[in-house]
Amino acid sequence: MKQTKIPDARAKLAASLPSSTEILRGSLLHRTIRHRSGCATCAQGDGHPVWVFTVTYPGGRTKQISLSAEQRLLQAEEASSRLFRRSLP
């Protein structure tokens, strides 16, 4: 690639990536919660499926946020985040 085409290629790549302000730093996990007693579902061994968004802060601290059904849109944002990271050189 010639030196004169590099800025155009870089601009084209940047335009194809999602905005970095829309990317959240964290992981979306699908977990199963089981109560210790008093729950017929958990007594059968099934448990309750939940989605949890986990954010890791500097210093190793983590925060887990349980998501409602409406908040599962984060899955799409996580996918765009993965695409963004893979696109970087």
C-alpha atoms as one frame of an Amber mdcrd trajectory, in Angstrom:
protein
   0.000   0.000   0.000   1.350   3.394  -0.934   1.916   6.069   1.669  -0.722
   8.305   0.097  -3.465   5.649   0.454  -2.844   4.857   4.129  -4.877   7.775
   5.577  -7.846   6.870   3.356  -7.677   3.208   4.377  -7.432   4.195   8.046
 -10.450   6.501   7.746 -12.452   3.774   6.006 -11.607   1.302   8.793 -12.536
   3.815  11.501 -15.875   4.516   9.805 -16.739   0.813   9.746 -16.145   0.331
  13.509 -18.807   0.993  16.167 -18.415   4.110  18.265 -16.027   3.577  21.169
 -18.364   5.570  23.447 -21.024   2.845  23.079 -18.741   0.023  24.175 -18.959
  -1.232  27.737 -16.009  -2.874  29.413 -17.134  -6.183  30.845 -18.555  -9.626
  30.220 -22.072 -10.881  29.773 -22.605 -14.182  31.580 -25.508 -16.637  31.610
 -25.708 -18.177  35.078 -28.051 -20.370  37.087 -29.065 -19.239  40.570 -30.057
 -21.882  43.124 -31.764 -21.052  46.429 -30.681 -22.962  49.523 -34.157 -23.852
  50.764 -37.849 -23.245  50.200 -37.860 -23.232  46.389 -39.455 -26.131  44.522
 -37.623 -25.296  41.281 -34.240 -25.333  42.981 -35.104 -28.506  44.937 -35.569
 -30.288  41.595 -32.119 -29.133  40.556 -33.229 -26.791  37.765 -32.445 -23.424
  39.332 -33.246 -20.027  37.852 -31.397 -18.837  34.723 -30.231 -15.208  34.882
 -28.046 -12.900  32.800 -25.295 -11.079  34.673 -23.091  -8.257  33.384 -19.693
  -8.386  35.103 -17.380  -5.378  35.064 -13.777  -5.660  36.244 -12.207  -2.484
  37.569  -8.506  -1.703  37.905  -7.041  -3.408  40.938  -9.049  -6.590  40.367
 -12.355  -5.387  41.840 -15.447  -6.753  40.093 -19.074  -5.695  40.087 -21.870
  -7.982  38.912 -25.189  -6.555  37.756 -28.207  -8.834  37.239 -30.068  -7.980
  34.062 -33.782  -7.993  33.393 -35.282  -9.275  30.137 -35.278  -5.761  28.651
 -31.612  -5.264  29.423 -30.505  -8.219  27.311 -29.828  -5.741  24.546 -26.361
  -5.656  26.043 -25.678  -8.876  24.155 -25.697  -6.904  20.934 -23.419  -4.273
  22.441 -21.023  -6.940  23.648 -20.905  -8.390  20.159 -20.072  -4.963  18.750
 -17.355  -4.634  21.368 -15.798  -7.937  20.265 -15.936  -6.794  16.663 -14.233
  -3.533  17.620 -11.420  -5.298  19.488 -10.818  -7.772  16.634 -10.602  -4.938
  14.143  -7.780  -3.207  15.957  -4.269  -3.973  14.733
